[in-house]
Amino acid sequence: MTNCLVIGAGIVGMTTALKLAENGKNVTILDCKNKGQASNNAGGILFPLSPWNDSKFMQELCISGHDEYNKLFLRLSGDKKKSINFTKSNILIFGKNLISASKWYRNNNFVEIEYNDGRISNKEENIITNHKEFITIKDINLVDPRKLSEFLHKELKNKNASFIQMKVEDLNLFLKQPENNKYDYIIVSAGAWSNEVLNDKKVFLKPIKGQTMLFRTNKKIISNTLLFDDLYIIPRGDNKFLIGSTLEDVGFDESISNEAKSIFDHALSKLFSPSIKILEKEYFFGFRPFANQKPYICKSKNNERVIYNFGHYRYGILTAIASAKIVDSMVS
Ligand SMILES: Cc1cc2nc3c(=O)[nH]c(=O)nc-3n(C[C@H](O)[C@H](O)[C@H](O)COP(=O)(O)OP(=O)(O)OC[C@H]3O[C@@H](n4cnc5c(N)ncnc54)[C@H](O)[C@@H]3O)c2cc1C
């Protein structure tokens, strides 16, 4: 039986591990539990939000990622969908990215899109801002990323995959240890930390920190997901909403910044009337793996047993299944 080791138990790593296990591979997943793991701190929008900034490869991966989740939505039982908060939502886009968004979604005809020239408050009555044009994208997929992680973990356990808590400091040294000869393939999916594992000078990868705020209000403020300027708000149920997210080139800085807090407070005060009261706030952060617009999903040039699967930046949840399929095709 083919033995695969997946380094990194984020959503990219676990989705890949599950695909390999489903196809009969013996899978081990190794993770050191880093604090800024991107997957647990993501928004969970399974839809490309500003893909026009990305490479053609990434754009296509996002579109096939969207298709893969549509298929998964049909395949999963109601209970399983509920367990990961897998739902459909409309997304309303307004603000500074409206023109780029309209053009891109029109040219890439894979979703139903409606152009609206009325006020956004006609669709969402609690919004007070005066945007007169917006687009509605119908039936995008949403998931709760923490719950998806738990789900993947459980599915992997059911497939007899092994989990080991361990940090791989240097993959070359790791592979020199005789007990690691048993692995036929090693898939590196350590997110923003992947090149700490590999130390490959040809790889360009850095963390781009994102902060979000989960807040609870005195009443339901929106029914749809909103995307405006560079922020989104996602309804999470029980009058809870997630606003995010910042894009910060600050290395692995783990602090919750006052700047992020004021970006969120300012956006909410511009969008909603003062009668909306915020009752609770909780902040999160994660490190997106940024690889200059194109993820590394390929075999290593230095070692044919090693496969790269990282650098998914803002779309790792969306593209996890599509990426897993590419990796699976490289494993015999
Ligand atoms: C605020 C925010 C919002 C986002 N929203 C969305 C969204 O709505 N939709 C979407 O598709 N994407 C979103 N993203 C992007 C998405 O979260 C990432 O692209 C994706 O989670 C990357 O997954 P990953 O598994 O590659 O990395 P991670 O989730 O970061 O996992 C990497 C894992 O590798 C482990 N690891 C690291 N180093 C080592 C080592 N040396 N040895 C062993 N293990 C190691 C870590 O502990 C970690 O568990 C968002 C990201 C952020 C930060």
The ligand as an SDF file (V2000), in Angstrom:
LIG
                    3D

 53 58  0  0  0  0  0  0  0  0999 V2000
   -8.8520   36.1690    8.2590 C   0  0  0  0  0  0  0  0  0  0  0  0
   -8.8460   35.1910    7.1330 C   0  0  0  0  0  0  0  0  0  0  0  0
  -10.0020   34.9800    6.3870 C   0  0  0  0  0  0  0  0  0  0  0  0
   -9.9980   34.0510    5.3420 C   0  0  0  0  0  0  0  0  0  0  0  0
  -11.1620   33.8010    4.6810 N   0  0  0  0  0  0  0  0  0  0  0  0
  -11.2020   32.8460    3.7110 C   0  0  0  0  0  0  0  0  0  0  0  0
  -12.4130   32.5030    3.0780 C   0  0  0  0  0  0  0  0  0  0  0  0
  -13.4610   33.0470    3.4100 O   0  0  0  0  0  0  0  0  0  0  0  0
  -12.3840   31.5520    2.1020 N   0  0  0  0  0  0  0  0  0  0  0  0
  -11.2340   30.9040    1.7350 C   0  0  0  0  0  0  0  0  0  0  0  0
  -11.2680   30.0590    0.8400 O   0  0  0  0  0  0  0  0  0  0  0  0
  -10.0690   31.2050    2.3400 N   0  0  0  0  0  0  0  0  0  0  0  0
  -10.0230   32.1530    3.3110 C   0  0  0  0  0  0  0  0  0  0  0  0
   -8.8500   32.4710    3.9290 N   0  0  0  0  0  0  0  0  0  0  0  0
   -7.6230   31.8260    3.4540 C   0  0  0  0  0  0  0  0  0  0  0  0
   -7.5230   30.4330    4.0010 C   0  0  0  0  0  0  0  0  0  0  0  0
   -7.7690   30.4550    5.3780 O   0  0  0  0  0  0  0  0  0  0  0  0
   -6.1270   29.8630    3.7260 C   0  0  0  0  0  0  0  0  0  0  0  0
   -5.7960   29.9630    2.3600 O   0  0  0  0  0  0  0  0  0  0  0  0
   -6.1180   28.3910    4.0950 C   0  0  0  0  0  0  0  0  0  0  0  0
   -6.6460   28.2070    5.3870 O   0  0  0  0  0  0  0  0  0  0  0  0
   -4.7270   27.8270    4.0600 C   0  0  0  0  0  0  0  0  0  0  0  0
   -4.8330   26.5170    4.5420 O   0  0  0  0  0  0  0  0  0  0  0  0
   -3.5740   25.6580    4.8470 P   0  0  0  0  0  0  0  0  0  0  0  0
   -4.0670   24.3410    5.2820 O   0  0  0  0  0  0  0  0  0  0  0  0
   -2.6500   25.7370    3.6750 O   0  0  0  0  0  0  0  0  0  0  0  0
   -2.8190   26.4640    6.0220 O   0  0  0  0  0  0  0  0  0  0  0  0
   -3.1290   26.5620    7.5730 P   0  0  0  0  0  0  0  0  0  0  0  0
   -4.5670   26.4960    7.8290 O   0  0  0  0  0  0  0  0  0  0  0  0
   -2.3850   27.7420    8.0750 O   0  0  0  0  0  0  0  0  0  0  0  0
   -2.4950   25.2390    8.1470 O   0  0  0  0  0  0  0  0  0  0  0  0
   -1.1100   25.0150    8.1540 C   0  0  0  0  0  0  0  0  0  0  0  0
   -0.8440   23.9940    9.2160 C   0  0  0  0  0  0  0  0  0  0  0  0
    0.5310   23.6250    9.1370 O   0  0  0  0  0  0  0  0  0  0  0  0
    1.0040   23.4430   10.4550 C   0  0  0  0  0  0  0  0  0  0  0  0
    2.4570   23.6140   10.4630 N   0  0  0  0  0  0  0  0  0  0  0  0
    3.1350   24.7500   10.2090 C   0  0  0  0  0  0  0  0  0  0  0  0
    4.4620   24.5400   10.3100 N   0  0  0  0  0  0  0  0  0  0  0  0
    4.6200   23.2350   10.6070 C   0  0  0  0  0  0  0  0  0  0  0  0
    5.7580   22.4280   10.8430 C   0  0  0  0  0  0  0  0  0  0  0  0
    6.9970   22.9140   10.7690 N   0  0  0  0  0  0  0  0  0  0  0  0
    5.5730   21.1190   11.1790 N   0  0  0  0  0  0  0  0  0  0  0  0
    4.3070   20.6190   11.2780 C   0  0  0  0  0  0  0  0  0  0  0  0
    3.1940   21.3430   11.0520 N   0  0  0  0  0  0  0  0  0  0  0  0
    3.3490   22.6390   10.7140 C   0  0  0  0  0  0  0  0  0  0  0  0
    0.2770   24.5300   11.2540 C   0  0  0  0  0  0  0  0  0  0  0  0
    0.2560   24.2250   12.6380 O   0  0  0  0  0  0  0  0  0  0  0  0
   -1.0850   24.5310   10.6120 C   0  0  0  0  0  0  0  0  0  0  0  0
   -1.9850   23.6790   11.3080 O   0  0  0  0  0  0  0  0  0  0  0  0
   -8.8110   33.3660    4.9990 C   0  0  0  0  0  0  0  0  0  0  0  0
   -7.6570   33.5740    5.7490 C   0  0  0  0  0  0  0  0  0  0  0  0
   -7.6680   34.4700    6.8150 C   0  0  0  0  0  0  0  0  0  0  0  0
   -6.4300   34.6440    7.6390 C   0  0  0  0  0  0  0  0  0  0  0  0
  1  2  1  0
  2  3  1  0
  2 52  2  0
  3  4  2  0
  4  5  1  0
  4 50  1  0
  5  6  2  0
  6  7  1  0
  6 13  1  0
  7  8  2  0
  7  9  1  0
  9 10  1  0
 10 11  2  0
 10 12  1  0
 12 13  2  0
 13 14  1  0
 14 15  1  0
 14 50  1  0
 15 16  1  0
 16 17  1  0
 16 18  1  0
 18 19  1  0
 18 20  1  0
 20 21  1  0
 20 22  1  0
 22 23  1  0
 23 24  1  0
 24 25  2  0
 24 26  1  0
 24 27  1  0
 27 28  1  0
 28 29  2  0
 28 30  1  0
 28 31  1  0
 31 32  1  0
 32 33  1  0
 33 34  1  0
 33 48  1  0
 34 35  1  0
 35 36  1  0
 35 46  1  0
 36 37  1  0
 36 45  1  0
 37 38  2  0
 38 39  1  0
 39 40  1  0
 39 45  2  0
 40 41  1  0
 40 42  2  0
 42 43  1  0
 43 44  2  0
 44 45  1  0
 46 47  1  0
 46 48  1  0
 48 49  1  0
 50 51  2  0
 51 52  1  0
 52 53  1  0
M  END
$$$$
